[in-house]
């Protein structure tokens, strides 16, 4: 694998996936906000809304908590995203 195709250390550290317990953004539910798509944090398992959603809760969570890797919580989507290195990987 070339350097430019190398998976970042954050993605590589994921050995077991955490899947959403509920199909909802836990922060949007608290405020009555709407979301577009959901992501599940691979550090703590919290499910939050994506950057297409008005509140972008997962991006805020990733940077505030240093929980950099999330998976798509959307049915049929099988990918991870590292917020720190802005890197995508399928699983």
Backbone as XML, in Angstrom:
<?xml version="1.0"?>
<chain id="A" units="angstrom">
  <residue number="1" name="UNK">
    <atom name="N" x="0.849" y="-1.180" z="0.000"/>
    <atom name="CA" x="0.000" y="0.000" z="0.000"/>
    <atom name="C" x="0.892" y="1.239" z="0.000"/>
  </residue>
  <residue number="2" name="UNK">
    <atom name="N" x="0.602" y="2.182" z="-0.863"/>
    <atom name="CA" x="1.409" y="3.391" z="-0.935"/>
    <atom name="C" x="1.043" y="4.328" z="0.207"/>
  </residue>
  <residue number="3" name="UNK">
    <atom name="N" x="1.913" y="5.293" z="0.499"/>
    <atom name="CA" x="1.679" y="6.264" z="1.565"/>
    <atom name="C" x="0.355" y="6.988" z="1.367"/>
  </residue>
  <residue number="4" name="UNK">
    <atom name="N" x="0.038" y="7.364" z="0.130"/>
    <atom name="CA" x="-1.187" y="8.122" z="-0.112"/>
    <atom name="C" x="-2.439" y="7.272" z="0.078"/>
  </residue>
  <residue number="5" name="UNK">
    <atom name="N" x="-2.331" y="5.943" z="0.024"/>
    <atom name="CA" x="-3.471" y="5.049" z="0.228"/>
    <atom name="C" x="-3.504" y="4.459" z="1.635"/>
  </residue>
  <residue number="6" name="UNK">
    <atom name="N" x="-2.559" y="4.835" z="2.473"/>
    <atom name="CA" x="-2.456" y="4.268" z="3.817"/>
    <atom name="C" x="-3.639" y="4.718" z="4.675"/>
  </residue>
  <residue number="7" name="UNK">
    <atom name="N" x="-4.206" y="3.785" z="5.409"/>
    <atom name="CA" x="-5.311" y="4.090" z="6.314"/>
    <atom name="C" x="-4.743" y="4.777" z="7.552"/>
  </residue>
  <residue number="8" name="UNK">
    <atom name="N" x="-5.412" y="5.826" z="8.005"/>
    <atom name="CA" x="-4.917" y="6.562" z="9.176"/>
    <atom name="C" x="-4.968" y="5.696" z="10.432"/>
  </residue>
  <residue number="9" name="UNK">
    <atom name="N" x="-4.197" y="6.091" z="11.431"/>
    <atom name="CA" x="-4.097" y="5.331" z="12.673"/>
    <atom name="C" x="-5.432" y="5.225" z="13.403"/>
  </residue>
  <residue number="10" name="UNK">
    <atom name="N" x="-6.285" y="6.225" z="13.269"/>
    <atom name="CA" x="-7.579" y="6.213" z="13.957"/>
    <atom name="C" x="-8.498" y="5.152" z="13.361"/>
  </residue>
  <residue number="11" name="UNK">
    <atom name="N" x="-8.533" y="5.068" z="12.030"/>
    <atom name="CA" x="-9.347" y="4.043" z="11.375"/>
    <atom name="C" x="-8.761" y="2.659" z="11.619"/>
  </residue>
  <residue number="12" name="UNK">
    <atom name="N" x="-7.468" y="2.568" z="11.548"/>
    <atom name="CA" x="-6.801" y="1.286" z="11.744"/>
    <atom name="C" x="-7.010" y="0.742" z="13.162"/>
  </residue>
  <residue number="13" name="UNK">
    <atom name="N" x="-7.207" y="1.610" z="14.132"/>
    <atom name="CA" x="-7.380" y="1.196" z="15.529"/>
    <atom name="C" x="-8.750" y="0.554" z="15.792"/>
  </residue>
  <residue number="14" name="UNK">
    <atom name="N" x="-9.699" y="0.732" z="14.881"/>
    <atom name="CA" x="-11.041" y="0.174" z="15.070"/>
    <atom name="C" x="-11.004" y="-1.322" z="14.781"/>
  </residue>
  <residue number="15" name="UNK">
    <atom name="N" x="-11.272" y="-2.114" z="15.811"/>
    <atom name="CA" x="-11.243" y="-3.575" z="15.668"/>
    <atom name="C" x="-12.643" y="-4.179" z="15.751"/>
  </residue>
  <residue number="16" name="UNK">
    <atom name="N" x="-13.557" y="-3.484" z="16.424"/>
    <atom name="CA" x="-14.932" y="-3.954" z="16.570"/>
    <atom name="C" x="-15.859" y="-2.756" z="16.404"/>
  </residue>
  <residue number="17" name="UNK">
    <atom name="N" x="-16.864" y="-2.883" z="15.553"/>
    <atom name="CA" x="-17.757" y="-1.761" z="15.272"/>
    <atom name="C" x="-18.860" y="-1.632" z="16.315"/>
  </residue>
  <residue number="18" name="UNK">
    <atom name="N" x="-19.192" y="-0.389" z="16.623"/>
    <atom name="CA" x="-20.325" y="-0.070" z="17.482"/>
    <atom name="C" x="-21.451" y="0.396" z="16.570"/>
  </residue>
  <residue number="19" name="UNK">
    <atom name="N" x="-22.611" y="-0.221" z="16.704"/>
    <atom name="CA" x="-23.757" y="0.125" z="15.875"/>
    <atom name="C" x="-24.786" y="0.889" z="16.707"/>
  </residue>
  <residue number="20" name="UNK">
    <atom name="N" x="-25.639" y="1.688" z="16.059"/>
    <atom name="CA" x="-26.596" y="2.510" z="16.808"/>
    <atom name="C" x="-27.601" y="1.662" z="17.585"/>
  </residue>
  <residue number="21" name="UNK">
    <atom name="N" x="-27.926" y="2.123" z="18.786"/>
    <atom name="CA" x="-28.964" y="1.477" z="19.579"/>
    <atom name="C" x="-30.336" y="1.976" z="19.161"/>
  </residue>
  <residue number="22" name="UNK">
    <atom name="N" x="-30.411" y="3.241" z="18.765"/>
    <atom name="CA" x="-31.644" y="3.858" z="18.272"/>
    <atom name="C" x="-31.310" y="4.623" z="17.000"/>
  </residue>
  <residue number="23" name="UNK">
    <atom name="N" x="-32.267" y="4.733" z="16.099"/>
    <atom name="CA" x="-32.043" y="5.478" z="14.858"/>
    <atom name="C" x="-32.525" y="6.922" z="15.055"/>
  </residue>
  <residue number="24" name="UNK">
    <atom name="N" x="-31.757" y="7.654" z="15.889"/>
    <atom name="CA" x="-32.071" y="9.053" z="16.175"/>
    <atom name="C" x="-30.820" y="9.752" z="16.666"/>
  </residue>
  <residue number="25" name="UNK">
    <atom name="N" x="-30.767" y="11.072" z="16.465"/>
    <atom name="CA" x="-29.671" y="11.881" z="17.000"/>
    <atom name="C" x="-30.017" y="12.207" z="18.445"/>
  </residue>
  <residue number="26" name="UNK">
    <atom name="N" x="-29.196" y="11.738" z="19.367"/>
    <atom name="CA" x="-29.497" y="11.938" z="20.786"/>
    <atom name="C" x="-29.549" y="13.414" z="21.171"/>
  </residue>
  <residue number="27" name="UNK">
    <atom name="N" x="-28.769" y="14.261" z="20.516"/>
    <atom name="CA" x="-28.781" y="15.703" z="20.817"/>
    <atom name="C" x="-29.981" y="16.396" z="20.177"/>
  </residue>
  <residue number="28" name="UNK">
    <atom name="N" x="-30.318" y="16.042" z="18.965"/>
    <atom name="CA" x="-31.492" y="16.648" z="18.309"/>
    <atom name="C" x="-32.779" y="16.296" z="19.050"/>
  </residue>
  <residue number="29" name="UNK">
    <atom name="N" x="-32.863" y="15.082" z="19.574"/>
    <atom name="CA" x="-34.034" y="14.668" z="20.336"/>
    <atom name="C" x="-34.218" y="15.590" z="21.544"/>
  </residue>
  <residue number="30" name="UNK">
    <atom name="N" x="-33.131" y="15.944" z="22.213"/>
    <atom name="CA" x="-33.196" y="16.812" z="23.401"/>
    <atom name="C" x="-33.754" y="18.192" z="23.077"/>
  </residue>
  <residue number="31" name="UNK">
    <atom name="N" x="-33.436" y="18.704" z="21.873"/>
    <atom name="CA" x="-33.838" y="20.076" z="21.518"/>
    <atom name="C" x="-35.017" y="20.136" z="20.546"/>
  </residue>
  <residue number="32" name="UNK">
    <atom name="N" x="-35.493" y="18.976" z="20.105"/>
    <atom name="CA" x="-36.599" y="18.955" z="19.149"/>
    <atom name="C" x="-36.167" y="19.314" z="17.738"/>
  </residue>
  <residue number="33" name="UNK">
    <atom name="N" x="-34.876" y="19.196" z="17.441"/>
    <atom name="CA" x="-34.336" y="19.519" z="16.115"/>
    <atom name="C" x="-34.498" y="18.334" z="15.170"/>
  </residue>
  <residue number="34" name="UNK">
    <atom name="N" x="-34.315" y="18.604" z="13.895"/>
    <atom name="CA" x="-34.388" y="17.577" z="12.854"/>
    <atom name="C" x="-32.989" y="17.203" z="12.397"/>
  </residue>
  <residue number="35" name="UNK">
    <atom name="N" x="-32.835" y="16.019" z="11.860"/>
    <atom name="CA" x="-31.563" y="15.572" z="11.298"/>
    <atom name="C" x="-31.798" y="14.995" z="9.922"/>
  </residue>
  <residue number="36" name="UNK">
    <atom name="N" x="-30.707" y="14.888" z="9.153"/>
    <atom name="CA" x="-30.770" y="14.336" z="7.799"/>
    <atom name="C" x="-30.289" y="12.887" z="7.818"/>
  </residue>
  <residue number="37" name="UNK">
    <atom name="N" x="-29.042" y="12.677" z="8.223"/>
    <atom name="CA" x="-28.458" y="11.339" z="8.315"/>
    <atom name="C" x="-27.769" y="11.204" z="9.664"/>
  </residue>
  <residue number="38" name="UNK">
    <atom name="N" x="-27.498" y="9.972" z="10.043"/>
    <atom name="CA" x="-26.918" y="9.709" z="11.358"/>
    <atom name="C" x="-25.568" y="9.018" z="11.255"/>
  </residue>
  <residue number="39" name="UNK">
    <atom name="N" x="-24.730" y="9.261" z="12.268"/>
    <atom name="CA" x="-23.410" y="8.655" z="12.393"/>
    <atom name="C" x="-23.280" y="8.126" z="13.821"/>
  </residue>
  <residue number="40" name="UNK">
    <atom name="N" x="-22.557" y="7.014" z="13.987"/>
    <atom name="CA" x="-22.349" y="6.454" z="15.324"/>
    <atom name="C" x="-20.871" y="6.510" z="15.671"/>
  </residue>
  <residue number="41" name="UNK">
    <atom name="N" x="-20.571" y="7.144" z="16.792"/>
    <atom name="CA" x="-19.202" y="7.293" z="17.286"/>
    <atom name="C" x="-18.626" y="5.923" z="17.618"/>
  </residue>
  <residue number="42" name="UNK">
    <atom name="N" x="-17.418" y="5.674" z="17.163"/>
    <atom name="CA" x="-16.782" y="4.393" z="17.406"/>
    <atom name="C" x="-15.967" y="4.374" z="18.690"/>
  </residue>
  <residue number="43" name="UNK">
    <atom name="N" x="-15.940" y="5.485" z="19.417"/>
    <atom name="CA" x="-15.300" y="5.512" z="20.728"/>
    <atom name="C" x="-16.330" y="5.245" z="21.820"/>
  </residue>
  <residue number="44" name="UNK">
    <atom name="N" x="-17.437" y="5.977" z="21.800"/>
    <atom name="CA" x="-18.419" y="5.881" z="22.886"/>
    <atom name="C" x="-19.761" y="5.290" z="22.469"/>
  </residue>
  <residue number="45" name="UNK">
    <atom name="N" x="-20.015" y="5.151" z="21.163"/>
    <atom name="CA" x="-21.259" y="4.555" z="20.689"/>
    <atom name="C" x="-22.422" y="5.511" z="20.542"/>
  </residue>
  <residue number="46" name="UNK">
    <atom name="N" x="-22.217" y="6.799" z="20.802"/>
    <atom name="CA" x="-23.309" y="7.767" z="20.676"/>
    <atom name="C" x="-23.655" y="7.980" z="19.202"/>
  </residue>
  <residue number="47" name="UNK">
    <atom name="N" x="-24.949" y="8.085" z="18.900"/>
    <atom name="CA" x="-25.413" y="8.333" z="17.540"/>
    <atom name="C" x="-25.872" y="9.775" z="17.438"/>
  </residue>
  <residue number="48" name="UNK">
    <atom name="N" x="-25.297" y="10.481" z="16.458"/>
    <atom name="CA" x="-25.543" y="11.911" z="16.281"/>
    <atom name="C" x="-25.724" y="12.226" z="14.801"/>
  </residue>
  <residue number="49" name="UNK">
    <atom name="N" x="-26.155" y="13.448" z="14.506"/>
    <atom name="CA" x="-26.450" y="13.840" z="13.130"/>
    <atom name="C" x="-25.201" y="14.238" z="12.332"/>
  </residue>
  <residue number="50" name="UNK">
    <atom name="N" x="-25.325" y="14.136" z="11.021"/>
    <atom name="CA" x="-24.231" y="14.381" z="10.079"/>
    <atom name="C" x="-24.088" y="15.870" z="9.728"/>
  </residue>
  <residue number="51" name="UNK">
    <atom name="N" x="-23.124" y="16.165" z="8.886"/>
    <atom name="CA" x="-22.871" y="17.549" z="8.468"/>
    <atom name="C" x="-23.944" y="18.113" z="7.534"/>
  </residue>
  <residue number="52" name="UNK">
    <atom name="N" x="-24.788" y="17.279" z="6.961"/>
    <atom name="CA" x="-25.906" y="17.777" z="6.153"/>
    <atom name="C" x="-27.057" y="18.227" z="7.040"/>
  </residue>
  <residue number="53" name="UNK">
    <atom name="N" x="-27.009" y="17.878" z="8.304"/>
    <atom name="CA" x="-28.036" y="18.269" z="9.269"/>
    <atom name="C" x="-27.719" y="19.656" z="9.814"/>
  </residue>
  <residue number="54" name="UNK">
    <atom name="N" x="-28.732" y="20.408" z="10.221"/>
    <atom name="CA" x="-28.505" y="21.782" z="10.685"/>
    <atom name="C" x="-27.511" y="21.913" z="11.837"/>
  </residue>
  <residue number="55" name="UNK">
    <atom name="N" x="-27.502" y="20.966" z="12.783"/>
    <atom name="CA" x="-26.670" y="21.111" z="13.978"/>
    <atom name="C" x="-25.305" y="20.434" z="13.911"/>
  </residue>
  <residue number="56" name="UNK">
    <atom name="N" x="-25.091" y="19.558" z="12.957"/>
    <atom name="CA" x="-23.786" y="18.897" z="12.760"/>
    <atom name="C" x="-23.223" y="18.349" z="14.071"/>
  </residue>
  <residue number="57" name="UNK">
    <atom name="N" x="-24.054" y="17.641" z="14.818"/>
    <atom name="CA" x="-23.650" y="17.183" z="16.145"/>
    <atom name="C" x="-22.473" y="16.217" z="16.138"/>
  </residue>
  <residue number="58" name="UNK">
    <atom name="N" x="-22.368" y="15.337" z="15.142"/>
    <atom name="CA" x="-21.254" y="14.379" z="15.168"/>
    <atom name="C" x="-19.913" y="15.079" z="14.971"/>
  </residue>
  <residue number="59" name="UNK">
    <atom name="N" x="-19.847" y="16.065" z="14.093"/>
    <atom name="CA" x="-18.589" y="16.798" z="13.905"/>
    <atom name="C" x="-18.196" y="17.521" z="15.187"/>
  </residue>
  <residue number="60" name="UNK">
    <atom name="N" x="-19.153" y="18.157" z="15.836"/>
    <atom name="CA" x="-18.873" y="18.841" z="17.105"/>
    <atom name="C" x="-18.379" y="17.843" z="18.144"/>
  </residue>
  <residue number="61" name="UNK">
    <atom name="N" x="-19.049" y="16.711" z="18.233"/>
    <atom name="CA" x="-18.672" y="15.657" z="19.189"/>
    <atom name="C" x="-17.252" y="15.165" z="18.912"/>
  </residue>
  <residue number="62" name="UNK">
    <atom name="N" x="-16.948" y="14.899" z="17.665"/>
    <atom name="CA" x="-15.624" y="14.379" z="17.294"/>
    <atom name="C" x="-14.513" y="15.318" z="17.735"/>
  </residue>
  <residue number="63" name="UNK">
    <atom name="N" x="-14.692" y="16.600" z="17.519"/>
    <atom name="CA" x="-13.637" y="17.559" z="17.839"/>
    <atom name="C" x="-13.609" y="17.935" z="19.330"/>
  </residue>
  <residue number="64" name="UNK">
    <atom name="N" x="-14.766" y="18.009" z="19.962"/>
    <atom name="CA" x="-14.798" y="18.346" z="21.396"/>
    <atom name="C" x="-14.293" y="17.201" z="22.265"/>
  </residue>
  <residue number="65" name="UNK">
    <atom name="N" x="-14.614" y="15.969" z="21.891"/>
    <atom name="CA" x="-14.265" y="14.797" z="22.712"/>
    <atom name="C" x="-13.032" y="14.050" z="22.206"/>
  </residue>
  <residue number="66" name="UNK">
    <atom name="N" x="-12.509" y="14.434" z="21.044"/>
    <atom name="CA" x="-11.419" y="13.699" z="20.382"/>
    <atom name="C" x="-11.823" y="12.258" z="20.087"/>
  </residue>
  <residue number="67" name="UNK">
    <atom name="N" x="-13.087" y="12.071" z="19.754"/>
    <atom name="CA" x="-13.625" y="10.782" z="19.302"/>
    <atom name="C" x="-13.722" y="10.895" z="17.778"/>
  </residue>
  <residue number="68" name="UNK">
    <atom name="N" x="-12.646" y="10.569" z="17.094"/>
    <atom name="CA" x="-12.513" y="10.943" z="15.692"/>
    <atom name="C" x="-13.196" y="10.036" z="14.672"/>
  </residue>
  <residue number="69" name="UNK">
    <atom name="N" x="-13.506" y="8.788" z="15.030"/>
    <atom name="CA" x="-14.046" y="7.868" z="14.022"/>
    <atom name="C" x="-15.532" y="7.586" z="14.270"/>
  </residue>
  <residue number="70" name="UNK">
    <atom name="N" x="-16.304" y="7.665" z="13.192"/>
    <atom name="CA" x="-17.727" y="7.348" z="13.230"/>
    <atom name="C" x="-18.063" y="6.477" z="12.028"/>
  </residue>
  <residue number="71" name="UNK">
    <atom name="N" x="-19.105" y="5.670" z="12.183"/>
    <atom name="CA" x="-19.629" y="4.929" z="11.031"/>
    <atom name="C" x="-20.949" y="5.565" z="10.634"/>
  </residue>
  <residue number="72" name="UNK">
    <atom name="N" x="-21.333" y="5.335" z="9.392"/>
    <atom name="CA" x="-22.665" y="5.731" z="8.981"/>
    <atom name="C" x="-23.660" y="4.849" z="9.718"/>
  </residue>
  <residue number="73" name="UNK">
    <atom name="N" x="-24.702" y="5.459" z="10.252"/>
    <atom name="CA" x="-25.765" y="4.714" z="10.932"/>
    <atom name="C" x="-26.965" y="4.530" z="10.012"/>
  </residue>
  <residue number="74" name="UNK">
    <atom name="N" x="-26.760" y="4.793" z="8.733"/>
    <atom name="CA" x="-27.837" y="4.659" z="7.761"/>
    <atom name="C" x="-27.894" y="3.224" z="7.239"/>
  </residue>
  <residue number="75" name="UNK">
    <atom name="N" x="-29.103" y="2.649" z="7.158"/>
    <atom name="CA" x="-29.247" y="1.285" z="6.655"/>
    <atom name="C" x="-28.618" y="1.130" z="5.268"/>
  </residue>
  <residue number="76" name="UNK">
    <atom name="N" x="-27.854" y="0.061" z="5.096"/>
    <atom name="CA" x="-27.238" y="-0.239" z="3.809"/>
    <atom name="C" x="-25.908" y="0.446" z="3.552"/>
  </residue>
  <residue number="77" name="UNK">
    <atom name="N" x="-25.534" y="1.424" z="4.377"/>
    <atom name="CA" x="-24.239" y="2.093" z="4.218"/>
    <atom name="C" x="-23.221" y="1.414" z="5.122"/>
  </residue>
  <residue number="78" name="UNK">
    <atom name="N" x="-22.035" y="1.133" z="4.564"/>
    <atom name="CA" x="-21.006" y="0.392" z="5.303"/>
    <atom name="C" x="-19.674" y="1.114" z="5.186"/>
  </residue>
  <residue number="79" name="UNK">
    <atom name="N" x="-19.549" y="2.241" z="5.887"/>
    <atom name="CA" x="-18.304" y="2.997" z="5.838"/>
    <atom name="C" x="-18.018" y="3.698" z="7.157"/>
  </residue>
  <residue number="80" name="UNK">
    <atom name="N" x="-16.730" y="4.028" z="7.316"/>
    <atom name="CA" x="-16.239" y="4.766" z="8.483"/>
    <atom name="C" x="-15.633" y="6.080" z="8.001"/>
  </residue>
  <residue number="81" name="UNK">
    <atom name="N" x="-15.614" y="7.057" z="8.874"/>
    <atom name="CA" x="-15.014" y="8.357" z="8.568"/>
    <atom name="C" x="-14.172" y="8.800" z="9.756"/>
  </residue>
  <residue number="82" name="UNK">
    <atom name="N" x="-12.959" y="9.271" z="9.483"/>
    <atom name="CA" x="-12.113" y="9.851" z="10.514"/>
    <atom name="C" x="-12.196" y="11.372" z="10.384"/>
  </residue>
  <residue number="83" name="UNK">
    <atom name="N" x="-12.729" y="12.017" z="11.408"/>
    <atom name="CA" x="-12.890" y="13.477" z="11.394"/>
    <atom name="C" x="-11.562" y="14.212" z="11.504"/>
  </residue>
  <residue number="84" name="UNK">
    <atom name="N" x="-10.593" y="13.621" z="12.174"/>
    <atom name="CA" x="-9.300" y="14.296" z="12.321"/>
    <atom name="C" x="-8.518" y="14.280" z="11.013"/>
  </residue>
  <residue number="85" name="UNK">
    <atom name="N" x="-8.414" y="13.110" z="10.391"/>
    <atom name="CA" x="-7.613" y="12.976" z="9.172"/>
    <atom name="C" x="-8.434" y="13.101" z="7.901"/>
  </residue>
  <residue number="86" name="UNK">
    <atom name="N" x="-9.751" y="13.296" z="8.051"/>
    <atom name="CA" x="-10.661" y="13.412" z="6.901"/>
    <atom name="C" x="-10.446" y="12.258" z="5.931"/>
  </residue>
  <residue number="87" name="UNK">
    <atom name="N" x="-10.536" y="11.055" z="6.489"/>
    <atom name="CA" x="-10.309" y="9.855" z="5.694"/>
    <atom name="C" x="-11.499" y="8.913" z="5.805"/>
  </residue>
  <residue number="88" name="UNK">
    <atom name="N" x="-11.830" y="8.291" z="4.693"/>
    <atom name="CA" x="-12.973" y="7.414" z="4.507"/>
    <atom name="C" x="-12.473" y="5.984" z="4.323"/>
  </residue>
  <residue number="89" name="UNK">
    <atom name="N" x="-13.207" y="5.019" z="4.854"/>
    <atom name="CA" x="-12.905" y="3.607" z="4.620"/>
    <atom name="C" x="-14.208" y="2.819" z="4.614"/>
  </residue>
  <residue number="90" name="UNK">
    <atom name="N" x="-14.296" y="1.845" z="3.732"/>
    <atom name="CA" x="-15.453" y="0.958" z="3.699"/>
    <atom name="C" x="-15.153" y="-0.265" z="4.560"/>
  </residue>
  <residue number="91" name="UNK">
    <atom name="N" x="-16.204" y="-0.903" z="5.056"/>
    <atom name="CA" x="-16.013" y="-2.154" z="5.810"/>
    <atom name="C" x="-16.941" y="-3.214" z="5.282"/>
  </residue>
</chain>
